[in-house]
């Protein structure tokens, strides 16, 4: 039976040989089958709390007194287990691990990292001047690590849940009007104008545009298959799957389909549809510096406009044309309709007035038709 033993005084209140030396209260936890764990504490309450903790661990499927691992050991196992990460994601997470997480917590046992430790880490990053968005990214990786530790029975619960973080300001979404897009299109190098026209009518991510190949065209009429994307990691181009890991088909305008078919015929099945002028893969950083920024400036558009904002523009145009949440989700390749709503809910709200107007028109037409029939 679990118990707390006074190491300083016997039951008759006489002093033991250990009186006044070391920690006074010894917690003795038993598993009911002869197994026993002991740990000394400064106070009786702390000893009793430790016994309760061992009981809780056992009820949750943990082995009290079982092997304990450091954050370094757990982190290495966690990184090895993440086989589904894209190359860019793995590079970014490993960089955070090496520069931020391991130096701060690596020597600690995973079950000794407390919520106060994590709050102090967040405060330290704030004092460095890191942005709220960056802190959120770094902390999200600690959340993932400790959640994995819980799943692997290293911890009964994660200390990273419920920690309040600095509020990050969302990057403003920029949407182009039709005239603004054509101004940008005209200011862009002729070599890349078709890429912009495709992007603003389909909402592809830039990395998806630059990795399109001849075999992606003509899978179905008025459809383009999107199943890969290119990204840059440590100066090297890496080709992987789309952000969600799932291929999708996006609808095409007739003239966009014709343009892609012509490019596919010239490129061949494995050739890039939108290579550089020298025929190589487009690097986003080079494209932005040499072409995009200059075209934005010549078109008189906001300096912060990104090629990614053509994706936002495509979404806004689709919504204004009457597309449903599900249709926009499928076009953009969002994982769920909820993600689409979270991103563009305000645009759907702008269309509510049109819904009521449409219902009014329908009712008036029915009333007119009924009135005419009655008069006859």
DODO-20209 format. One record per residue (C-alpha): residue in three letters; residue number from 1; z, x, y. Coordinates in Angstrom, 2 decimals. Example, Ala and Ser with C-alpha at 12.3 -4.5 7.8 and 13.67 -1.06 7.14 Angstrom:
2
<r=ALA k=1 zz=7.80 xx=12.30 yy=-4.50>
<r=SER k=2 zz=7.14 xx=13.67 yy=-1.06>
This chain:
376
<r=UNK k=1 zz=0.00 xx=0.00 yy=0.00>
<r=UNK k=2 zz=-0.95 xx=1.33 yy=3.42>
<r=UNK k=3 zz=1.98 xx=2.36 yy=5.58>
<r=UNK k=4 zz=3.18 xx=4.35 yy=8.61>
<r=UNK k=5 zz=5.64 xx=7.19 yy=7.93>
<r=UNK k=6 zz=8.04 xx=8.66 yy=10.50>
<r=UNK k=7 zz=7.83 xx=12.43 yy=10.02>
<r=UNK k=8 zz=10.78 xx=13.15 yy=12.31>
<r=UNK k=9 zz=13.47 xx=10.74 yy=11.10>
<r=UNK k=10 zz=14.48 xx=9.55 yy=7.65>
<r=UNK k=11 zz=15.32 xx=5.91 yy=6.99>
<r=UNK k=12 zz=19.00 xx=6.66 yy=7.60>
<r=UNK k=13 zz=18.00 xx=8.07 yy=11.03>
<r=UNK k=14 zz=18.85 xx=11.66 yy=10.08>
<r=UNK k=15 zz=16.44 xx=14.32 yy=11.26>
<r=UNK k=16 zz=13.88 xx=15.91 yy=8.99>
<r=UNK k=17 zz=12.92 xx=19.59 yy=9.05>
<r=UNK k=18 zz=9.84 xx=18.60 yy=11.12>
<r=UNK k=19 zz=11.83 xx=16.92 yy=13.86>
<r=UNK k=20 zz=10.28 xx=17.57 yy=17.26>
<r=UNK k=21 zz=7.34 xx=19.49 yy=15.76>
<r=UNK k=22 zz=3.76 xx=18.22 yy=15.78>
<r=UNK k=23 zz=2.72 xx=14.58 yy=15.71>
<r=UNK k=24 zz=5.48 xx=12.20 yy=14.66>
<r=UNK k=25 zz=3.74 xx=9.27 yy=12.98>
<r=UNK k=26 zz=1.67 xx=9.62 yy=9.83>
<r=UNK k=27 zz=-0.73 xx=6.79 yy=8.88>
<r=UNK k=28 zz=-1.24 xx=6.50 yy=5.13>
<r=UNK k=29 zz=-4.18 xx=4.33 yy=4.07>
<r=UNK k=30 zz=-4.68 xx=3.38 yy=0.42>
<r=UNK k=31 zz=-7.73 xx=1.81 yy=-1.17>
<r=UNK k=32 zz=-5.73 xx=-0.11 yy=-3.80>
<r=UNK k=33 zz=-7.10 xx=2.06 yy=-6.61>
<r=UNK k=34 zz=-5.06 xx=5.18 yy=-6.15>
<r=UNK k=35 zz=-7.16 xx=6.69 yy=-3.37>
<r=UNK k=36 zz=-5.29 xx=7.69 yy=-0.25>
<r=UNK k=37 zz=-6.07 xx=8.97 yy=3.27>
<r=UNK k=38 zz=-3.60 xx=10.40 yy=5.76>
<r=UNK k=39 zz=-3.81 xx=11.09 yy=9.48>
<r=UNK k=40 zz=-1.02 xx=11.90 yy=11.96>
<r=UNK k=41 zz=-0.70 xx=10.29 yy=15.39>
<r=UNK k=42 zz=1.41 xx=10.63 yy=18.48>
<r=UNK k=43 zz=2.57 xx=6.98 yy=18.50>
<r=UNK k=44 zz=3.34 xx=4.40 yy=15.85>
<r=UNK k=45 zz=0.90 xx=1.95 yy=17.42>
<r=UNK k=46 zz=-1.90 xx=4.50 yy=17.18>
<r=UNK k=47 zz=-1.13 xx=5.08 yy=13.50>
<r=UNK k=48 zz=-1.19 xx=1.35 yy=12.76>
<r=UNK k=49 zz=-4.46 xx=0.99 yy=14.68>
<r=UNK k=50 zz=-5.98 xx=3.77 yy=12.57>
<r=UNK k=51 zz=-5.01 xx=1.96 yy=9.35>
<r=UNK k=52 zz=-6.59 xx=-1.23 yy=10.70>
<r=UNK k=53 zz=-9.75 xx=0.71 yy=11.53>
<r=UNK k=54 zz=-10.02 xx=1.95 yy=7.93>
<r=UNK k=55 zz=-9.60 xx=-1.60 yy=6.65>
<r=UNK k=56 zz=-12.34 xx=-2.80 yy=9.00>
<r=UNK k=57 zz=-14.68 xx=-0.05 yy=7.87>
<r=UNK k=58 zz=-14.20 xx=-0.94 yy=4.24>
<r=UNK k=59 zz=-14.90 xx=-4.63 yy=4.91>
<r=UNK k=60 zz=-18.15 xx=-3.65 yy=6.64>
<r=UNK k=61 zz=-19.32 xx=-1.56 yy=3.70>
<r=UNK k=62 zz=-18.30 xx=1.88 yy=4.95>
<r=UNK k=63 zz=-16.31 xx=4.43 yy=3.00>
<r=UNK k=64 zz=-13.15 xx=5.34 yy=4.96>
<r=UNK k=65 zz=-12.79 xx=9.10 yy=5.08>
<r=UNK k=66 zz=-16.38 xx=9.51 yy=3.91>
<r=UNK k=67 zz=-18.63 xx=12.32 yy=5.13>
<r=UNK k=68 zz=-18.93 xx=12.47 yy=8.92>
<r=UNK k=69 zz=-21.92 xx=13.98 yy=10.66>
<r=UNK k=70 zz=-22.51 xx=15.44 yy=14.07>
<r=UNK k=71 zz=-24.91 xx=13.96 yy=16.59>
<r=UNK k=72 zz=-27.18 xx=16.96 yy=15.97>
<r=UNK k=73 zz=-27.34 xx=16.26 yy=12.23>
<r=UNK k=74 zz=-27.86 xx=12.54 yy=12.78>
<r=UNK k=75 zz=-30.48 xx=13.14 yy=15.45>
<r=UNK k=76 zz=-32.53 xx=15.45 yy=13.26>
<r=UNK k=77 zz=-32.50 xx=12.91 yy=10.44>
<r=UNK k=78 zz=-33.39 xx=10.13 yy=12.89>
<r=UNK k=79 zz=-36.38 xx=12.01 yy=14.28>
<r=UNK k=80 zz=-37.60 xx=12.84 yy=10.78>
<r=UNK k=81 zz=-37.32 xx=9.19 yy=9.70>
<r=UNK k=82 zz=-39.47 xx=7.90 yy=12.56>
<r=UNK k=83 zz=-42.80 xx=8.24 yy=10.76>
<r=UNK k=84 zz=-44.51 xx=5.39 yy=12.62>
<r=UNK k=85 zz=-44.37 xx=6.93 yy=16.10>
<r=UNK k=86 zz=-47.56 xx=7.80 yy=17.92>
<r=UNK k=87 zz=-47.98 xx=11.46 yy=18.90>
<r=UNK k=88 zz=-47.25 xx=10.83 yy=22.57>
<r=UNK k=89 zz=-44.13 xx=8.80 yy=21.81>
<r=UNK k=90 zz=-42.82 xx=11.46 yy=19.44>
<r=UNK k=91 zz=-43.42 xx=14.20 yy=21.98>
<r=UNK k=92 zz=-41.58 xx=12.29 yy=24.72>
<r=UNK k=93 zz=-38.62 xx=11.35 yy=22.51>
<r=UNK k=94 zz=-38.25 xx=14.89 yy=21.14>
<r=UNK k=95 zz=-38.33 xx=16.26 yy=24.69>
<r=UNK k=96 zz=-35.51 xx=13.87 yy=25.68>
<r=UNK k=97 zz=-33.56 xx=14.88 yy=22.58>
<r=UNK k=98 zz=-33.89 xx=18.61 yy=23.27>
<r=UNK k=99 zz=-33.26 xx=18.49 yy=27.01>
<r=UNK k=100 zz=-30.79 xx=15.63 yy=27.38>
<r=UNK k=101 zz=-29.14 xx=14.25 yy=24.27>
<r=UNK k=102 zz=-28.45 xx=17.27 yy=22.06>
<r=UNK k=103 zz=-27.01 xx=19.50 yy=24.82>
<r=UNK k=104 zz=-24.67 xx=16.70 yy=25.88>
<r=UNK k=105 zz=-23.52 xx=15.28 yy=22.54>
<r=UNK k=106 zz=-24.89 xx=17.52 yy=19.78>
<r=UNK k=107 zz=-21.57 xx=19.08 yy=18.69>
<r=UNK k=108 zz=-19.71 xx=15.77 yy=18.64>
<r=UNK k=109 zz=-19.24 xx=13.67 yy=15.52>
<r=UNK k=110 zz=-21.23 xx=10.45 yy=15.81>
<r=UNK k=111 zz=-18.10 xx=8.33 yy=15.47>
<r=UNK k=112 zz=-16.38 xx=10.24 yy=18.27>
<r=UNK k=113 zz=-18.88 xx=9.40 yy=21.00>
<r=UNK k=114 zz=-17.31 xx=6.65 yy=23.08>
<r=UNK k=115 zz=-18.58 xx=4.15 yy=25.60>
<r=UNK k=116 zz=-16.78 xx=6.12 yy=28.31>
<r=UNK k=117 zz=-18.71 xx=9.23 yy=27.24>
<r=UNK k=118 zz=-21.98 xx=7.37 yy=27.65>
<r=UNK k=119 zz=-20.96 xx=5.92 yy=31.01>
<r=UNK k=120 zz=-20.13 xx=9.43 yy=32.19>
<r=UNK k=121 zz=-23.55 xx=10.62 yy=31.04>
<r=UNK k=122 zz=-25.27 xx=7.86 yy=33.01>
<r=UNK k=123 zz=-23.22 xx=8.77 yy=36.09>
<r=UNK k=124 zz=-24.16 xx=12.45 yy=35.68>
<r=UNK k=125 zz=-27.86 xx=11.57 yy=35.56>
<r=UNK k=126 zz=-27.46 xx=9.48 yy=38.70>
<r=UNK k=127 zz=-25.80 xx=12.40 yy=40.47>
<r=UNK k=128 zz=-28.82 xx=14.55 yy=39.54>
<r=UNK k=129 zz=-30.97 xx=12.11 yy=41.46>
<r=UNK k=130 zz=-32.87 xx=10.76 yy=38.45>
<r=UNK k=131 zz=-34.51 xx=7.41 yy=39.09>
<r=UNK k=132 zz=-33.16 xx=4.24 yy=37.53>
<r=UNK k=133 zz=-36.37 xx=3.92 yy=35.52>
<r=UNK k=134 zz=-35.97 xx=7.44 yy=34.08>
<r=UNK k=135 zz=-32.31 xx=6.86 yy=33.24>
<r=UNK k=136 zz=-33.25 xx=3.62 yy=31.50>
<r=UNK k=137 zz=-35.84 xx=5.48 yy=29.42>
<r=UNK k=138 zz=-33.44 xx=8.26 yy=28.39>
<r=UNK k=139 zz=-30.63 xx=5.86 yy=27.61>
<r=UNK k=140 zz=-32.96 xx=3.69 yy=25.56>
<r=UNK k=141 zz=-33.47 xx=6.63 yy=23.22>
<r=UNK k=142 zz=-29.71 xx=7.02 yy=22.77>
<r=UNK k=143 zz=-29.51 xx=3.29 yy=22.00>
<r=UNK k=144 zz=-32.19 xx=3.75 yy=19.34>
<r=UNK k=145 zz=-30.37 xx=6.75 yy=17.84>
<r=UNK k=146 zz=-27.00 xx=5.01 yy=17.52>
<r=UNK k=147 zz=-28.60 xx=1.79 yy=16.25>
<r=UNK k=148 zz=-30.18 xx=3.87 yy=13.50>
<r=UNK k=149 zz=-26.77 xx=5.45 yy=12.76>
<r=UNK k=150 zz=-25.33 xx=1.95 yy=12.33>
<r=UNK k=151 zz=-28.15 xx=0.99 yy=9.97>
<r=UNK k=152 zz=-27.55 xx=4.17 yy=7.96>
<r=UNK k=153 zz=-23.82 xx=3.37 yy=7.64>
<r=UNK k=154 zz=-22.75 xx=6.33 yy=9.76>
<r=UNK k=155 zz=-21.10 xx=3.99 yy=12.27>
<r=UNK k=156 zz=-19.63 xx=0.50 yy=12.07>
<r=UNK k=157 zz=-20.93 xx=-0.30 yy=15.57>
<r=UNK k=158 zz=-22.94 xx=1.40 yy=18.30>
<r=UNK k=159 zz=-21.08 xx=2.67 yy=21.38>
<r=UNK k=160 zz=-24.31 xx=2.31 yy=23.38>
<r=UNK k=161 zz=-24.48 xx=-1.48 yy=23.45>
<r=UNK k=162 zz=-23.51 xx=-3.30 yy=26.63>
<r=UNK k=163 zz=-23.48 xx=-0.23 yy=28.89>
<r=UNK k=164 zz=-24.48 xx=-1.20 yy=32.42>
<r=UNK k=165 zz=-27.33 xx=0.88 yy=33.83>
<r=UNK k=166 zz=-28.66 xx=1.31 yy=37.36>
<r=UNK k=167 zz=-31.12 xx=-1.41 yy=38.30>
<r=UNK k=168 zz=-34.69 xx=-0.17 yy=38.18>
<r=UNK k=169 zz=-37.22 xx=-1.53 yy=40.60>
<r=UNK k=170 zz=-40.27 xx=-2.82 yy=38.80>
<r=UNK k=171 zz=-43.55 xx=-1.20 yy=39.72>
<r=UNK k=172 zz=-45.43 xx=-3.79 yy=41.78>
<r=UNK k=173 zz=-48.45 xx=-5.32 yy=40.10>
<r=UNK k=174 zz=-51.64 xx=-5.03 yy=42.13>
<r=UNK k=175 zz=-54.39 xx=-7.61 yy=41.65>
<r=UNK k=176 zz=-57.85 xx=-7.21 yy=43.10>
<r=UNK k=177 zz=-59.89 xx=-10.03 yy=44.55>
<r=UNK k=178 zz=-63.50 xx=-10.15 yy=43.41>
<r=UNK k=179 zz=-64.78 xx=-8.66 yy=46.67>
<r=UNK k=180 zz=-62.22 xx=-5.85 yy=46.45>
<r=UNK k=181 zz=-63.32 xx=-4.99 yy=42.94>
<r=UNK k=182 zz=-66.96 xx=-4.80 yy=43.95>
<r=UNK k=183 zz=-65.99 xx=-2.51 yy=46.83>
<r=UNK k=184 zz=-64.23 xx=-0.22 yy=44.34>
<r=UNK k=185 zz=-67.15 xx=-0.47 yy=41.91>
<r=UNK k=186 zz=-69.58 xx=0.58 yy=44.62>
<r=UNK k=187 zz=-67.37 xx=3.47 yy=45.70>
<r=UNK k=188 zz=-67.04 xx=4.81 yy=42.16>
<r=UNK k=189 zz=-69.38 xx=7.44 yy=40.74>
<r=UNK k=190 zz=-72.32 xx=5.66 yy=39.10>
<r=UNK k=191 zz=-71.46 xx=7.44 yy=35.86>
<r=UNK k=192 zz=-68.22 xx=5.44 yy=35.53>
<r=UNK k=193 zz=-69.15 xx=2.10 yy=37.10>
<r=UNK k=194 zz=-69.81 xx=0.45 yy=33.73>
<r=UNK k=195 zz=-66.36 xx=1.49 yy=32.49>
<r=UNK k=196 zz=-64.75 xx=-0.27 yy=35.45>
<r=UNK k=197 zz=-66.86 xx=-3.40 yy=34.90>
<r=UNK k=198 zz=-65.81 xx=-3.52 yy=31.26>
<r=UNK k=199 zz=-62.15 xx=-2.92 yy=32.11>
<r=UNK k=200 zz=-61.82 xx=-5.62 yy=34.78>
<r=UNK k=201 zz=-63.40 xx=-8.25 yy=32.52>
<r=UNK k=202 zz=-61.46 xx=-7.42 yy=29.33>
<r=UNK k=203 zz=-58.12 xx=-5.96 yy=30.44>
<r=UNK k=204 zz=-58.30 xx=-2.90 yy=28.17>
<r=UNK k=205 zz=-55.79 xx=-0.11 yy=28.70>
<r=UNK k=206 zz=-57.42 xx=3.04 yy=30.14>
<r=UNK k=207 zz=-56.81 xx=5.01 yy=26.94>
<r=UNK k=208 zz=-58.59 xx=2.26 yy=24.99>
<r=UNK k=209 zz=-61.62 xx=2.36 yy=27.28>
<r=UNK k=210 zz=-62.09 xx=6.11 yy=26.95>
<r=UNK k=211 zz=-61.86 xx=6.02 yy=23.14>
<r=UNK k=212 zz=-64.46 xx=3.27 yy=22.56>
<r=UNK k=213 zz=-67.26 xx=4.32 yy=20.23>
<r=UNK k=214 zz=-70.58 xx=2.89 yy=19.12>
<r=UNK k=215 zz=-69.19 xx=1.34 yy=15.95>
<r=UNK k=216 zz=-66.82 xx=-0.85 yy=17.99>
<r=UNK k=217 zz=-69.72 xx=-2.86 yy=19.41>
<r=UNK k=218 zz=-71.48 xx=-5.71 yy=17.62>
<r=UNK k=219 zz=-68.72 xx=-6.53 yy=15.13>
<r=UNK k=220 zz=-69.16 xx=-10.12 yy=16.24>
<r=UNK k=221 zz=-71.29 xx=-11.71 yy=18.95>
<r=UNK k=222 zz=-69.66 xx=-11.44 yy=22.37>
<r=UNK k=223 zz=-66.75 xx=-9.52 yy=20.92>
<r=UNK k=224 zz=-65.63 xx=-5.92 yy=21.20>
<r=UNK k=225 zz=-63.32 xx=-4.40 yy=18.60>
<r=UNK k=226 zz=-60.43 xx=-2.34 yy=20.01>
<r=UNK k=227 zz=-58.46 xx=-0.34 yy=17.47>
<r=UNK k=228 zz=-57.85 xx=3.12 yy=18.95>
<r=UNK k=229 zz=-56.68 xx=4.79 yy=22.14>
<r=UNK k=230 zz=-56.66 xx=8.34 yy=23.43>
<r=UNK k=231 zz=-53.72 xx=9.98 yy=25.17>
<r=UNK k=232 zz=-52.87 xx=13.45 yy=26.43>
<r=UNK k=233 zz=-49.90 xx=15.32 yy=24.93>
<r=UNK k=234 zz=-49.06 xx=18.85 yy=26.10>
<r=UNK k=235 zz=-52.57 xx=19.25 yy=27.45>
<r=UNK k=236 zz=-54.17 xx=18.16 yy=24.17>
<r=UNK k=237 zz=-56.06 xx=14.92 yy=23.61>
<r=UNK k=238 zz=-54.63 xx=12.85 yy=20.76>
<r=UNK k=239 zz=-56.37 xx=9.82 yy=19.27>
<r=UNK k=240 zz=-54.16 xx=7.15 yy=17.77>
<r=UNK k=241 zz=-53.90 xx=3.41 yy=17.33>
<r=UNK k=242 zz=-53.46 xx=0.89 yy=20.13>
<r=UNK k=243 zz=-50.04 xx=0.49 yy=21.74>
<r=UNK k=244 zz=-49.02 xx=-2.28 yy=19.33>
<r=UNK k=245 zz=-50.56 xx=-0.50 yy=16.35>
<r=UNK k=246 zz=-52.81 xx=-3.50 yy=15.72>
<r=UNK k=247 zz=-56.59 xx=-3.75 yy=16.27>
<r=UNK k=248 zz=-57.91 xx=-6.71 yy=18.25>
<r=UNK k=249 zz=-61.17 xx=-8.27 yy=19.40>
<r=UNK k=250 zz=-61.72 xx=-9.04 yy=23.06>
<r=UNK k=251 zz=-64.29 xx=-11.46 yy=24.54>
<r=UNK k=252 zz=-67.27 xx=-10.11 yy=26.46>
<r=UNK k=253 zz=-69.43 xx=-11.46 yy=29.24>
<r=UNK k=254 zz=-73.11 xx=-11.59 yy=28.31>
<r=UNK k=255 zz=-74.14 xx=-8.79 yy=30.67>
<r=UNK k=256 zz=-71.18 xx=-6.64 yy=29.59>
<r=UNK k=257 zz=-72.19 xx=-7.11 yy=25.95>
<r=UNK k=258 zz=-75.75 xx=-6.10 yy=26.74>
<r=UNK k=259 zz=-74.54 xx=-2.99 yy=28.57>
<r=UNK k=260 zz=-72.31 xx=-1.99 yy=25.63>
<r=UNK k=261 zz=-75.09 xx=-2.53 yy=23.09>
<r=UNK k=262 zz=-77.39 xx=-0.23 yy=25.05>
<r=UNK k=263 zz=-74.69 xx=2.42 yy=25.23>
<r=UNK k=264 zz=-73.91 xx=2.05 yy=21.52>
<r=UNK k=265 zz=-77.56 xx=2.59 yy=20.61>
<r=UNK k=266 zz=-77.64 xx=5.82 yy=22.61>
<r=UNK k=267 zz=-74.26 xx=7.07 yy=21.38>
<r=UNK k=268 zz=-74.57 xx=6.24 yy=17.68>
<r=UNK k=269 zz=-71.69 xx=4.88 yy=15.54>
<r=UNK k=270 zz=-69.32 xx=7.79 yy=16.20>
<r=UNK k=271 zz=-70.35 xx=8.59 yy=19.75>
<r=UNK k=272 zz=-68.23 xx=7.79 yy=22.80>
<r=UNK k=273 zz=-69.40 xx=4.85 yy=24.92>
<r=UNK k=274 zz=-67.92 xx=6.35 yy=28.10>
<r=UNK k=275 zz=-67.88 xx=10.15 yy=27.87>
<r=UNK k=276 zz=-67.78 xx=12.55 yy=30.81>
<r=UNK k=277 zz=-71.05 xx=13.69 yy=32.37>
<r=UNK k=278 zz=-70.93 xx=16.62 yy=29.93>
<r=UNK k=279 zz=-70.48 xx=14.34 yy=26.95>
<r=UNK k=280 zz=-66.81 xx=15.09 yy=26.25>
<r=UNK k=281 zz=-63.76 xx=12.82 yy=26.08>
<r=UNK k=282 zz=-62.43 xx=11.67 yy=29.45>
<r=UNK k=283 zz=-59.04 xx=13.10 yy=30.43>
<r=UNK k=284 zz=-57.11 xx=10.57 yy=32.48>
<r=UNK k=285 zz=-55.57 xx=13.14 yy=34.83>
<r=UNK k=286 zz=-58.97 xx=14.69 yy=35.59>
<r=UNK k=287 zz=-60.61 xx=11.30 yy=36.04>
<r=UNK k=288 zz=-57.90 xx=10.14 yy=38.43>
<r=UNK k=289 zz=-58.09 xx=13.28 yy=40.55>
<r=UNK k=290 zz=-61.85 xx=13.73 yy=40.65>
<r=UNK k=291 zz=-63.06 xx=10.13 yy=40.75>
<r=UNK k=292 zz=-60.51 xx=7.30 yy=40.84>
<r=UNK k=293 zz=-58.40 xx=8.35 yy=43.84>
<r=UNK k=294 zz=-61.46 xx=9.14 yy=45.91>
<r=UNK k=295 zz=-63.12 xx=5.81 yy=45.08>
<r=UNK k=296 zz=-59.96 xx=3.89 yy=45.97>
<r=UNK k=297 zz=-59.82 xx=5.65 yy=49.33>
<r=UNK k=298 zz=-63.53 xx=5.06 yy=50.07>
<r=UNK k=299 zz=-63.13 xx=1.36 yy=49.20>
<r=UNK k=300 zz=-60.21 xx=1.02 yy=51.62>
<r=UNK k=301 zz=-57.81 xx=-0.16 yy=48.89>
<r=UNK k=302 zz=-54.05 xx=0.61 yy=48.61>
<r=UNK k=303 zz=-53.35 xx=4.25 yy=47.76>
<r=UNK k=304 zz=-51.08 xx=3.26 yy=44.87>
<r=UNK k=305 zz=-53.82 xx=1.39 yy=43.01>
<r=UNK k=306 zz=-54.19 xx=2.63 yy=39.43>
<r=UNK k=307 zz=-56.92 xx=2.05 yy=36.86>
<r=UNK k=308 zz=-54.21 xx=0.20 yy=34.91>
<r=UNK k=309 zz=-54.23 xx=-2.39 yy=37.72>
<r=UNK k=310 zz=-57.70 xx=-3.44 yy=36.55>
<r=UNK k=311 zz=-55.87 xx=-4.70 yy=33.44>
<r=UNK k=312 zz=-53.57 xx=-6.77 yy=35.68>
<r=UNK k=313 zz=-56.62 xx=-7.99 yy=37.57>
<r=UNK k=314 zz=-58.34 xx=-9.05 yy=34.35>
<r=UNK k=315 zz=-55.23 xx=-11.02 yy=33.39>
<r=UNK k=316 zz=-55.09 xx=-12.75 yy=36.78>
<r=UNK k=317 zz=-58.78 xx=-13.65 yy=36.64>
<r=UNK k=318 zz=-58.41 xx=-15.05 yy=33.12>
<r=UNK k=319 zz=-55.39 xx=-17.15 yy=34.12>
<r=UNK k=320 zz=-57.12 xx=-18.49 yy=37.22>
<r=UNK k=321 zz=-60.10 xx=-19.46 yy=35.10>
<r=UNK k=322 zz=-57.79 xx=-21.67 yy=33.01>
<r=UNK k=323 zz=-57.03 xx=-19.40 yy=30.02>
<r=UNK k=324 zz=-53.93 xx=-20.25 yy=27.99>
<r=UNK k=325 zz=-51.00 xx=-17.91 yy=27.45>
<r=UNK k=326 zz=-52.12 xx=-17.33 yy=23.85>
<r=UNK k=327 zz=-55.67 xx=-16.44 yy=24.91>
<r=UNK k=328 zz=-54.45 xx=-13.95 yy=27.51>
<r=UNK k=329 zz=-52.03 xx=-12.45 yy=24.99>
<r=UNK k=330 zz=-54.82 xx=-11.91 yy=22.45>
<r=UNK k=331 zz=-57.17 xx=-10.44 yy=25.04>
<r=UNK k=332 zz=-54.61 xx=-7.97 yy=26.37>
<r=UNK k=333 zz=-53.18 xx=-7.06 yy=22.97>
<r=UNK k=334 zz=-49.59 xx=-7.99 yy=23.80>
<r=UNK k=335 zz=-47.28 xx=-8.12 yy=20.78>
<r=UNK k=336 zz=-46.13 xx=-11.68 yy=21.55>
<r=UNK k=337 zz=-46.89 xx=-14.53 yy=24.00>
<r=UNK k=338 zz=-43.40 xx=-13.92 yy=25.39>
<r=UNK k=339 zz=-44.47 xx=-10.48 yy=26.58>
<r=UNK k=340 zz=-47.44 xx=-12.06 yy=28.36>
<r=UNK k=341 zz=-45.24 xx=-14.65 yy=30.03>
<r=UNK k=342 zz=-42.67 xx=-12.04 yy=31.05>
<r=UNK k=343 zz=-45.41 xx=-10.00 yy=32.68>
<r=UNK k=344 zz=-47.51 xx=-12.73 yy=34.29>
<r=UNK k=345 zz=-45.31 xx=-15.84 yy=34.47>
<r=UNK k=346 zz=-45.71 xx=-16.02 yy=38.25>
<r=UNK k=347 zz=-49.48 xx=-16.31 yy=37.87>
<r=UNK k=348 zz=-49.18 xx=-19.21 yy=35.45>
<r=UNK k=349 zz=-46.79 xx=-20.91 yy=37.87>
<r=UNK k=350 zz=-49.44 xx=-20.69 yy=40.59>
<r=UNK k=351 zz=-51.67 xx=-22.86 yy=38.41>
<r=UNK k=352 zz=-49.18 xx=-25.72 yy=37.99>
<r=UNK k=353 zz=-50.57 xx=-27.52 yy=41.02>
<r=UNK k=354 zz=-53.99 xx=-27.44 yy=39.43>
<r=UNK k=355 zz=-52.56 xx=-29.06 yy=36.31>
<r=UNK k=356 zz=-51.23 xx=-32.04 yy=38.28>
<r=UNK k=357 zz=-54.51 xx=-32.32 yy=40.18>
<r=UNK k=358 zz=-56.42 xx=-32.31 yy=36.93>
<r=UNK k=359 zz=-54.27 xx=-35.09 yy=35.51>
<r=UNK k=360 zz=-54.78 xx=-37.09 yy=38.72>
<r=UNK k=361 zz=-58.57 xx=-36.76 yy=38.44>
<r=UNK k=362 zz=-58.47 xx=-37.85 yy=34.79>
<r=UNK k=363 zz=-56.37 xx=-40.93 yy=35.58>
<r=UNK k=364 zz=-58.57 xx=-41.90 yy=38.54>
<r=UNK k=365 zz=-61.69 xx=-41.64 yy=36.42>
<r=UNK k=366 zz=-60.16 xx=-43.86 yy=33.74>
<r=UNK k=367 zz=-59.06 xx=-46.38 yy=36.37>
<r=UNK k=368 zz=-62.53 xx=-46.47 yy=37.88>
<r=UNK k=369 zz=-64.15 xx=-46.90 yy=34.47>
<r=UNK k=370 zz=-61.72 xx=-49.67 yy=33.52>
<r=UNK k=371 zz=-62.22 xx=-51.43 yy=36.84>
<r=UNK k=372 zz=-65.98 xx=-51.35 yy=36.44>
<r=UNK k=373 zz=-65.71 xx=-52.73 yy=32.91>
<r=UNK k=374 zz=-63.43 xx=-55.57 yy=34.05>
<r=UNK k=375 zz=-65.80 xx=-56.46 yy=36.90>
<r=UNK k=376 zz=-68.69 xx=-56.74 yy=34.44>
